[in-house]
Amino acid sequence: MKSKNKLDSVETEILLESLEDIIQEYRRLSLIEEPSEQQSEKLLAILELAQYDNQVAEAIEKTDLEIAEELERRDKLNFYQELEQFQSLALPSELLISDLELGDKDDS
């Protein structure tokens, strides 16, 4: 019962915010890897509001797509940075893949 009262105060706080503020907070909370209980409750309240407000639901859907694209770009950038770092550590700069392929043909 105490948790429900706590959730009601969070919902009231959400309702007093503008759509832009709600979506900005949703984005911030969505990117937290390990949210606190209070952060989780606020995120749940925003999602609950979206069930009753089509504007909020549409804005959340758009935001989710933007977040997914942003995370995909970050993942690709991280991958290429890690690959570049690995290549610089693993192979001398004068050793190229084409050299390896030529070496294989000579051994046949």
C-alpha positions in Angstrom: 0.0 0.0 0.0 2.9 2.4 0.8 4.4 1.7 -2.6 1.2 2.6 -4.3 1.1 6.0 -2.6 4.7 6.5 -3.6 3.8 5.7 -7.2 0.8 8.1 -7.1 3.1 11.0 -6.2 5.4 10.1 -9.0 2.5 9.9 -11.4 1.3 13.3 -10.2 4.7 14.8 -10.8 4.7 13.3 -14.3 1.3 14.8 -15.2 2.5 18.3 -14.2 5.4 18.2 -16.7 5.1 19.2 -20.4 5.3 16.6 -23.1 8.8 17.7 -24.0 10.0 17.4 -20.4 8.4 14.0 -20.1 10.1 12.7 -23.2 13.4 14.2 -22.2 13.1 12.5 -18.8 12.1 9.2 -20.5 15.2 9.4 -22.7 17.4 10.0 -19.7 15.9 7.2 -17.6 15.9 4.8 -20.5 19.7 5.1 -21.0 20.5 4.3 -17.3 21.9 0.8 -17.2 21.0 0.1 -13.5 18.3 2.6 -12.5 17.4 3.1 -8.8 14.0 2.2 -7.5 12.9 5.8 -7.7 14.1 6.1 -11.3 12.4 2.8 -12.2 9.1 4.1 -10.7 9.3 7.3 -12.7 10.0 5.4 -15.9 7.0 3.1 -15.2 4.8 6.1 -14.5 5.7 7.6 -17.8 5.0 4.3 -19.6 1.7 4.1 -17.8 0.8 7.6 -18.9 1.5 6.6 -22.5 -1.2 3.9 -22.2 -3.8 6.8 -21.7 -2.2 9.6 -23.8 -1.6 8.9 -27.5 0.7 12.0 -27.8 3.0 10.5 -25.1 2.8 7.1 -26.7 3.8 8.4 -30.1 6.6 10.5 -28.7 8.0 7.5 -26.7 7.9 5.3 -29.8 9.8 8.0 -31.8 12.3 8.4 -28.9 12.8 4.6 -28.7 13.7 4.5 -32.4 16.1 7.4 -31.9 17.7 5.7 -28.9 18.1 2.5 -30.9 19.7 4.3 -33.8 22.1 6.1 -31.4 23.1 2.9 -29.6 23.6 1.2 -33.0 25.9 4.0 -34.1 27.8 3.8 -30.8 28.2 0.1 -31.1 29.6 0.4 -34.6 32.0 3.1 -33.6 33.1 1.1 -30.6 33.6 -2.0 -32.8 35.7 -0.1 -35.3 37.8 1.6 -32.6 38.4 -1.8 -30.9 39.2 -3.4 -34.2 41.7 -0.7 -35.0 43.3 -1.0 -31.6 43.5 -4.8 -31.9 45.0 -4.6 -35.4 47.6 -2.1 -34.2 48.6 -4.4 -31.3 48.3 -7.7 -33.1 50.1 -7.1 -36.4 53.2 -5.1 -37.4 52.2 -2.2 -39.7 54.3 -3.6 -42.6 52.4 -7.0 -42.5 49.3 -6.8 -44.6 46.6 -9.4 -45.3 47.6 -9.3 -49.0 51.1 -10.4 -47.9 49.6 -13.3 -46.1 47.6 -14.3 -49.2 50.6 -14.1 -51.4 52.6 -16.2 -49.0 50.0 -18.9 -49.1 50.1 -19.1 -52.9 53.9 -19.4 -53.0 53.8 -22.4 -50.6 51.5 -24.4 -52.8 
